[in-house]
Amino acid sequence: MRIQLIAALLHSPIQLLHLAFQNCTELRKKYPNGVASDHPAYSSKHDRDKDGYACER
């Protein structure tokens, strides 16, 4: 079990960051102006207008 978790973290650490922010309200607590698509916290589900910037105001 532990080896599988370590393998998952090494394989896709950025994907796990996406789980940290369930919505824009949560993301904005840490990044008040949103995040660009090259930021590790970016998730397309938070980019409603598909402009490459998530949770902008």
Contacts in CASP RR format, 6 or more apart in sequence:
PFRMAT RR
TARGET T0000
AUTHOR 0000-0000-0000
METHOD contacts of the structure
MODEL  1
MRIQLIAALLHSPIQLLHLAFQNCTELRKKYPNGVASDHPAYSSKHDRDK
DGYACER
8 16 0 8 1.000
9 16 0 8 1.000
14 40 0 8 1.000
17 40 0 8 1.000
17 41 0 8 1.000
18 41 0 8 1.000
18 43 0 8 1.000
20 26 0 8 1.000
20 41 0 8 1.000
21 27 0 8 1.000
21 30 0 8 1.000
21 41 0 8 1.000
21 43 0 8 1.000
21 46 0 8 1.000
23 46 0 8 1.000
24 34 0 8 1.000
24 46 0 8 1.000
24 54 0 8 1.000
24 55 0 8 1.000
27 34 0 8 1.000
27 35 0 8 1.000
27 41 0 8 1.000
27 46 0 8 1.000
27 54 0 8 1.000
27 55 0 8 1.000
28 34 0 8 1.000
28 55 0 8 1.000
30 41 0 8 1.000
31 39 0 8 1.000
31 41 0 8 1.000
31 55 0 8 1.000
33 56 0 8 1.000
33 57 0 8 1.000
34 53 0 8 1.000
34 54 0 8 1.000
34 55 0 8 1.000
34 56 0 8 1.000
34 57 0 8 1.000
35 41 0 8 1.000
35 42 0 8 1.000
35 53 0 8 1.000
35 54 0 8 1.000
35 55 0 8 1.000
36 42 0 8 1.000
36 52 0 8 1.000
36 53 0 8 1.000
36 54 0 8 1.000
37 47 0 8 1.000
37 52 0 8 1.000
37 53 0 8 1.000
37 54 0 8 1.000
41 54 0 8 1.000
42 52 0 8 1.000
42 54 0 8 1.000
43 54 0 8 1.000
44 50 0 8 1.000
44 54 0 8 1.000
46 54 0 8 1.000
46 55 0 8 1.000
47 53 0 8 1.000
47 54 0 8 1.000
47 55 0 8 1.000
END
